[in-house]
Amino acid sequence: MTDERPRVSVERDGHVLVIGLDRPEKRNAADLRMLRELSLAYGLLDSDPDLRVGLLVGHGDHFTAASTSPTWPRPSATTASTSCRTAASIPGRSRVVS
């Protein structure tokens, strides 16, 4: 028996797109299906010029328990640093707001 419920919820609130991790029975642990759904939500955020902010939330008692795949490699500090630099280099994205 498979769970056909979406793993990610998406709700617009003005210029904000609220993206929710919706797998509370697994402490919102990411699986491949959730990652695909997150990709679609991020695509919506990126493609709609009226959306200015994406807010990632977790449904239930936990934000997330990481992943449910024991085969996924853990990111190193170097990988995380590179990802941050890559995201910051996208025009119009990842601006520091004080």
ZIFEN-V597351 format. One record per backbone hydrogen bond with DSSP energy under -0.5 kcal/mol. NH is the residue of the N-H (numbers start at 1). CO is the residue of the C=O. E is the energy in kcal/mol with one decimal. If there is no record, write none. Layout:
BEGIN
nh:NH co:CO e:E
nh:NH co:CO e:E
END
This chain:
BEGIN
nh:4 co:2 e:-0.8
nh:9 co:20 e:-2.4
nh:11 co:18 e:-2.1
nh:13 co:16 e:-2.9
nh:16 co:13 e:-1.5
nh:17 co:53 e:-2.8
nh:18 co:11 e:-3.3
nh:18 co:16 e:-0.6
nh:19 co:17 e:-0.7
nh:19 co:55 e:-3.0
nh:20 co:9 e:-2.8
nh:20 co:18 e:-0.6
nh:21 co:57 e:-3.0
nh:22 co:7 e:-3.6
nh:22 co:20 e:-0.7
nh:26 co:23 e:-2.0
nh:27 co:24 e:-1.9
nh:28 co:23 e:-2.7
nh:29 co:26 e:-1.6
nh:30 co:66 e:-3.4
nh:35 co:31 e:-2.3
nh:36 co:32 e:-2.2
nh:37 co:33 e:-2.3
nh:38 co:34 e:-2.8
nh:39 co:35 e:-2.0
nh:40 co:36 e:-1.8
nh:41 co:37 e:-2.1
nh:42 co:38 e:-2.9
nh:43 co:39 e:-2.1
nh:44 co:40 e:-2.0
nh:45 co:41 e:-2.2
nh:46 co:42 e:-2.4
nh:47 co:43 e:-2.1
nh:48 co:44 e:-1.5
nh:49 co:47 e:-0.7
nh:51 co:48 e:-1.5
nh:52 co:15 e:-3.1
nh:52 co:50 e:-0.5
nh:53 co:15 e:-1.9
nh:55 co:17 e:-2.6
nh:56 co:54 e:-0.6
nh:57 co:19 e:-2.8
nh:57 co:55 e:-0.6
nh:59 co:21 e:-2.8
nh:65 co:27 e:-0.6
nh:68 co:30 e:-2.3
nh:70 co:68 e:-0.7
nh:72 co:69 e:-1.2
nh:80 co:76 e:-2.3
nh:81 co:77 e:-2.3
nh:82 co:78 e:-2.5
nh:83 co:79 e:-2.5
nh:84 co:80 e:-2.1
nh:85 co:81 e:-2.2
nh:86 co:82 e:-2.6
nh:87 co:83 e:-2.6
nh:88 co:84 e:-2.2
nh:89 co:85 e:-1.0
nh:89 co:86 e:-0.6
nh:90 co:87 e:-1.3
nh:93 co:90 e:-2.0
END
